[in-house]
């Protein structure tokens, strides 16, 4: 792959949804007759909303010729591509540390915007077993994995998401504290937002989260139960990072019980939410498929609603309108959507 100037890579990481960034990159690749120029040009046209039948065939061919990432045939990760570069990357503990570092070092990830990491450690604490790992290797502590990730990831990274709620056994408080400390010490300086689904935050880990929060501009805690914290600990956390905005939807807390100048209840990428009778919100975001909306008490929300191309619907296909009341597990919830509906 043709080396790309650092300024271009930084622009990709900073504004992956800005078409102008990709226009500059595509022009650069075309000027240098780079192997990925055709893919970038075709992808850019689609990103602009131009449907050119001639380009669609060329795009399919260009994508087929795209260099594969290390270990791509084995799976274990997901990547969102645009113009030949990866803008979001999701991985789990299925990849060993050295394997994940090798993937992150690929040229296509040099302008990575968001890294999402899931700890899926099973009961026995061993790798699930990629072909090159085998089924017997013990997993290192999550704090060590996070330190390795921070070392391997591109310095342009803007957003880091950590999901621990998929572990078979929840982290004990000391290890959770060490994991948060590893992130606070190692995240690239340009990271602006962290998303933390930790299952539950106890008193012992508040100070470690506060230290991490001071490193970034936004902390999204959807998927982390905070209702177990003492009120004084919660305010200590919020007051510890005066330049940081906290998103507290999906934490078991309610705007009726907590008022703070740096708290918002729905993160920017939330597409809808459910509100219970106490005012607590369950955010529904685009990066969580409808059969996997995960917040502290919602392991199977797909039994009640679906997100489709034309909007939200119940499982029987009937449309769900804004401010509709839904009966879910015997409790009434109010549904609110942020999306513009095109349903006819």
C-alpha positions as CSV (number, residue, x, y, z in Angstrom):
1,X,0.0,0.0,0.0
2,X,1.2,3.5,-0.9
3,X,2.4,5.4,2.3
4,X,-0.1,8.1,3.2
5,X,1.0,11.4,4.8
6,X,0.3,11.5,8.5
7,X,-1.9,14.6,8.1
8,X,-4.2,12.7,5.8
9,X,-4.4,9.7,8.2
10,X,-5.1,12.1,11.1
11,X,-7.9,13.7,9.1
12,X,-9.5,10.2,8.5
13,X,-9.4,9.4,12.2
14,X,-10.7,12.7,13.2
15,X,-13.6,13.0,10.7
16,X,-14.4,9.7,9.2
17,X,-17.9,10.8,8.2
18,X,-16.7,14.0,6.4
19,X,-16.8,13.4,2.7
20,X,-14.1,16.1,2.1
21,X,-11.5,14.0,4.0
22,X,-12.1,11.1,1.6
23,X,-11.9,13.4,-1.4
24,X,-8.5,14.5,-0.4
25,X,-7.3,10.9,0.2
26,X,-8.8,9.7,-3.2
27,X,-7.1,12.5,-5.1
28,X,-3.8,11.7,-3.4
29,X,-4.1,8.0,-4.4
30,X,-5.1,8.8,-8.0
31,X,-2.2,11.3,-8.4
32,X,0.3,8.5,-7.3
33,X,-1.5,5.8,-9.3
34,X,-1.7,3.8,-6.1
35,X,-3.1,0.2,-6.2
36,X,-6.1,1.2,-4.1
37,X,-7.0,4.3,-6.1
38,X,-9.8,2.6,-8.0
39,X,-11.4,1.2,-4.8
40,X,-11.2,4.6,-3.2
41,X,-12.7,6.4,-6.2
42,X,-15.6,3.9,-6.4
43,X,-16.3,4.0,-2.7
44,X,-16.2,7.8,-2.6
45,X,-18.9,8.0,-5.3
46,X,-21.2,5.8,-3.2
47,X,-20.3,7.8,-0.1
48,X,-21.4,10.9,-2.0
49,X,-24.7,9.2,-2.7
50,X,-24.0,8.8,-6.4
51,X,-25.4,5.6,-7.9
52,X,-23.4,4.9,-11.1
53,X,-24.0,1.4,-12.5
54,X,-20.6,1.4,-14.2
55,X,-18.9,2.1,-10.9
56,X,-20.7,-0.7,-9.1
57,X,-19.1,-3.4,-11.1
58,X,-15.7,-1.8,-10.7
59,X,-16.2,-1.5,-7.0
60,X,-17.0,-5.2,-6.7
61,X,-13.8,-6.0,-8.5
62,X,-11.7,-3.5,-6.5
63,X,-13.0,-4.9,-3.2
64,X,-12.2,-8.4,-4.3
65,X,-8.6,-7.4,-4.9
66,X,-8.3,-5.5,-1.6
67,X,-5.4,-6.9,0.4
68,X,-6.6,-9.1,3.3
69,X,-5.8,-8.1,6.9
70,X,-3.7,-10.6,8.9
71,X,-5.9,-13.5,10.2
72,X,-8.9,-12.2,8.3
73,X,-9.8,-15.7,7.0
74,X,-10.0,-16.9,10.7
75,X,-12.4,-14.2,11.8
76,X,-12.3,-13.0,15.4
77,X,-12.8,-9.4,14.4
78,X,-14.9,-7.0,12.3
79,X,-13.8,-4.0,10.3
80,X,-15.7,-1.2,8.7
81,X,-14.0,-0.1,5.5
82,X,-14.1,3.1,3.5
83,X,-12.1,3.9,0.5
84,X,-9.7,1.1,1.3
85,X,-9.1,2.1,4.9
86,X,-10.6,0.7,8.1
87,X,-12.4,3.4,10.2
88,X,-13.8,1.2,12.9
89,X,-12.4,-2.1,14.2
90,X,-14.0,-4.5,16.7
91,X,-12.0,-7.4,18.2
92,X,-12.4,-9.8,21.1
93,X,-10.2,-12.0,23.2
94,X,-10.5,-14.7,20.5
95,X,-7.4,-13.1,19.1
96,X,-4.2,-13.5,21.1
97,X,-2.3,-10.3,21.9
98,X,0.4,-10.8,19.3
99,X,-2.2,-11.6,16.6
100,X,-4.2,-8.5,17.4
101,X,-1.1,-6.3,17.4
102,X,-0.2,-7.6,14.0
103,X,-3.7,-6.7,12.7
104,X,-3.6,-3.3,14.2
105,X,-0.2,-2.7,12.5
106,X,-1.7,-3.2,9.0
107,X,-1.4,-0.1,6.8
108,X,-5.2,-0.1,6.3
109,X,-5.7,0.7,10.0
110,X,-3.3,3.6,10.1
111,X,-6.2,6.1,10.2
112,X,-8.4,4.1,12.6
113,X,-11.1,6.2,14.2
114,X,-12.6,3.7,16.7
115,X,-11.4,0.6,18.3
116,X,-13.9,-1.6,20.1
117,X,-12.7,-4.5,22.3
118,X,-14.8,-7.2,23.9
119,X,-13.6,-9.4,26.7
120,X,-15.3,-12.7,26.1
121,X,-13.3,-14.7,28.6
122,X,-15.1,-18.1,29.2
123,X,-15.3,-19.9,32.5
124,X,-11.9,-21.6,32.2
125,X,-10.1,-18.4,31.2
126,X,-8.7,-19.9,27.9
127,X,-8.7,-18.8,24.3
128,X,-11.7,-19.9,22.3
129,X,-9.2,-21.3,19.8
130,X,-8.2,-19.7,16.5
131,X,-6.3,-22.1,14.3
132,X,-3.0,-20.5,15.2
133,X,-3.7,-20.2,18.9
134,X,-5.1,-23.6,19.8
135,X,-7.5,-24.3,22.6
136,X,-5.2,-24.6,25.5
137,X,-3.5,-21.1,25.9
138,X,-4.4,-19.3,29.1
139,X,-5.7,-15.7,28.7
140,X,-3.6,-13.0,30.3
141,X,-5.3,-10.6,32.7
142,X,-7.5,-8.0,30.9
143,X,-5.3,-5.2,32.3
144,X,-2.3,-6.7,30.4
145,X,-4.4,-7.1,27.2
146,X,-5.5,-3.4,27.4
147,X,-1.9,-2.3,28.0
148,X,-0.8,-4.2,24.9
149,X,-3.7,-2.8,22.9
150,X,-2.7,0.8,23.8
151,X,0.8,0.1,22.7
152,X,-0.2,-1.4,19.4
153,X,-3.0,1.0,18.3
154,X,-2.5,3.9,16.0
155,X,-1.7,7.3,17.6
156,X,-4.5,8.9,15.6
157,X,-7.3,6.9,17.4
158,X,-10.2,9.1,18.6
159,X,-12.5,6.6,20.3
160,X,-12.1,3.5,22.4
161,X,-14.9,1.2,23.5
162,X,-14.5,-1.6,26.1
163,X,-17.1,-4.2,26.7
164,X,-16.8,-6.5,29.7
165,X,-20.4,-7.6,30.1
166,X,-19.8,-10.6,27.8
167,X,-17.4,-12.3,30.2
168,X,-18.7,-15.5,31.7
169,X,-17.4,-14.4,35.1
170,X,-17.5,-10.7,36.0
171,X,-14.2,-9.0,36.8
172,X,-13.4,-8.7,40.5
173,X,-12.9,-5.2,41.7
174,X,-9.1,-5.2,41.9
175,X,-8.7,-6.4,38.3
176,X,-11.3,-3.9,37.1
177,X,-9.4,-1.2,38.8
178,X,-6.1,-2.3,37.1
179,X,-7.9,-2.5,33.7
180,X,-9.1,1.1,34.1
181,X,-5.6,2.2,35.2
182,X,-4.1,0.5,32.2
183,X,-6.3,2.5,29.9
184,X,-5.7,5.8,31.7
185,X,-1.9,5.3,31.4
186,X,-1.8,4.0,27.9
187,X,-4.5,5.4,25.6
188,X,-3.2,7.6,22.8
189,X,-3.4,11.3,23.6
190,X,-5.8,12.0,20.7
191,X,-8.6,9.7,22.1
192,X,-11.5,11.9,22.8
193,X,-14.2,9.4,23.9
194,X,-14.3,6.1,25.8
195,X,-17.3,3.8,26.0
196,X,-17.3,1.5,29.0
197,X,-19.8,-1.4,29.4
198,X,-18.4,-2.8,32.6
199,X,-21.5,-4.6,34.0
200,X,-21.1,-2.8,37.4
201,X,-18.9,-0.2,38.9
202,X,-18.1,-0.6,42.6
203,X,-16.8,1.9,45.1
204,X,-13.2,0.5,44.8
205,X,-12.9,1.4,41.1
206,X,-14.3,5.0,41.2
207,X,-10.9,6.7,41.5
208,X,-9.5,4.7,38.6
209,X,-12.4,5.6,36.4
210,X,-12.0,9.3,37.5
211,X,-8.3,9.2,36.3
212,X,-9.4,7.8,32.9
213,X,-12.2,10.3,32.6
214,X,-9.7,13.2,33.0
215,X,-7.9,11.9,29.9
216,X,-10.8,12.3,27.5
217,X,-13.6,14.7,26.5
218,X,-16.5,12.2,26.7
219,X,-17.2,9.1,28.8
220,X,-20.2,6.9,27.8
221,X,-21.2,4.5,30.6
222,X,-24.1,2.8,28.9
223,X,-24.0,-0.8,30.1
224,X,-22.4,0.0,33.4
225,X,-24.6,-0.1,36.5
226,X,-23.9,2.9,38.7
227,X,-26.9,2.7,41.0
228,X,-24.8,0.7,43.5
229,X,-22.6,3.7,44.1
230,X,-23.0,6.1,47.1
231,X,-24.2,9.5,46.0
232,X,-21.0,11.1,47.3
233,X,-18.9,8.7,45.2
234,X,-20.9,9.4,42.1
235,X,-20.5,13.2,42.5
236,X,-16.8,12.7,43.3
237,X,-16.4,10.9,39.9
238,X,-18.3,13.6,38.0
239,X,-16.5,16.5,39.7
240,X,-13.1,14.9,39.2
241,X,-13.1,15.6,35.4
242,X,-14.2,19.2,34.9
243,X,-13.6,19.1,31.1
244,X,-15.4,15.8,30.5
245,X,-19.0,15.1,29.5
246,X,-20.5,11.9,31.0
247,X,-23.3,10.0,29.2
248,X,-25.3,8.1,31.9
249,X,-28.2,6.5,30.0
250,X,-28.2,2.7,30.5
251,X,-26.6,2.9,34.0
252,X,-29.8,2.5,36.1
253,X,-29.7,6.1,37.1
254,X,-32.4,8.7,36.2
255,X,-32.3,12.4,35.5
256,X,-35.0,12.8,38.2
257,X,-32.5,11.7,40.8
258,X,-29.3,13.2,39.5
259,X,-28.7,16.7,38.2
260,X,-25.1,17.7,37.2
261,X,-23.8,20.2,34.6
262,X,-21.6,17.7,32.9
263,X,-24.1,14.8,32.7
264,X,-26.1,14.0,29.5
265,X,-28.4,11.1,29.3
266,X,-28.1,10.0,25.6
267,X,-24.8,9.8,23.7
268,X,-24.6,11.3,20.2
269,X,-24.9,7.9,18.4
270,X,-28.0,6.8,20.2
271,X,-30.9,6.3,17.7
272,X,-33.7,5.6,20.2
273,X,-34.4,5.0,23.9
274,X,-36.8,3.4,26.3
275,X,-37.8,5.2,29.5
276,X,-39.2,3.4,32.6
277,X,-41.6,4.8,35.1
278,X,-38.8,6.2,37.2
279,X,-37.2,8.1,34.3
280,X,-34.2,5.7,33.8
281,X,-33.3,5.4,30.2
282,X,-32.2,2.4,28.2
283,X,-30.4,3.8,25.1
284,X,-30.6,1.9,21.8
285,X,-27.6,2.6,19.6
286,X,-26.8,1.7,16.0
287,X,-23.7,-0.4,16.8
288,X,-25.8,-2.8,18.9
289,X,-27.9,-5.1,16.7
290,X,-31.5,-5.5,17.7
291,X,-30.9,-9.0,19.1
292,X,-28.1,-7.8,21.3
293,X,-29.1,-4.5,22.9
294,X,-27.1,-4.9,26.1
295,X,-27.8,-2.8,29.2
296,X,-27.8,-4.1,32.8
297,X,-31.3,-5.7,32.5
298,X,-31.9,-6.2,28.8
299,X,-30.3,-9.4,27.4
300,X,-33.2,-10.1,25.0
301,X,-34.8,-6.9,23.8
302,X,-35.4,-8.4,20.3
303,X,-38.4,-10.3,21.7
304,X,-40.2,-6.9,21.8
305,X,-38.9,-4.6,19.1
306,X,-36.8,-4.5,15.9
307,X,-34.9,-1.8,14.1
308,X,-35.5,-2.0,10.3
309,X,-34.7,0.1,7.3
310,X,-37.9,2.1,7.5
311,X,-38.0,2.5,11.3
312,X,-38.9,0.6,14.4
313,X,-41.5,-2.1,14.7
314,X,-42.8,-4.7,17.0
315,X,-42.1,-8.3,16.4
316,X,-45.5,-8.7,14.7
317,X,-44.4,-6.0,12.1
318,X,-46.6,-3.2,13.4
319,X,-44.9,0.2,13.5
320,X,-43.8,1.8,16.8
321,X,-44.4,5.5,16.8
322,X,-42.6,8.1,18.9
323,X,-43.7,8.3,22.5
324,X,-45.5,5.0,22.2
325,X,-46.0,2.9,25.4
326,X,-44.7,-0.7,25.2
327,X,-45.3,-3.5,27.6
328,X,-42.0,-5.3,28.2
329,X,-41.6,-8.1,30.7
330,X,-44.7,-6.8,32.5
331,X,-43.5,-3.2,32.8
332,X,-44.6,-0.2,30.8
333,X,-41.8,1.7,28.9
334,X,-42.0,4.8,26.8
335,X,-40.3,4.5,23.4
336,X,-38.6,7.6,21.8
337,X,-36.8,7.6,18.5
338,X,-34.2,10.1,17.3
339,X,-34.4,9.0,13.7
340,X,-36.5,10.7,11.0
341,X,-39.1,8.2,9.8
342,X,-39.7,7.5,6.2
343,X,-42.4,4.9,6.8
344,X,-45.3,5.4,4.4
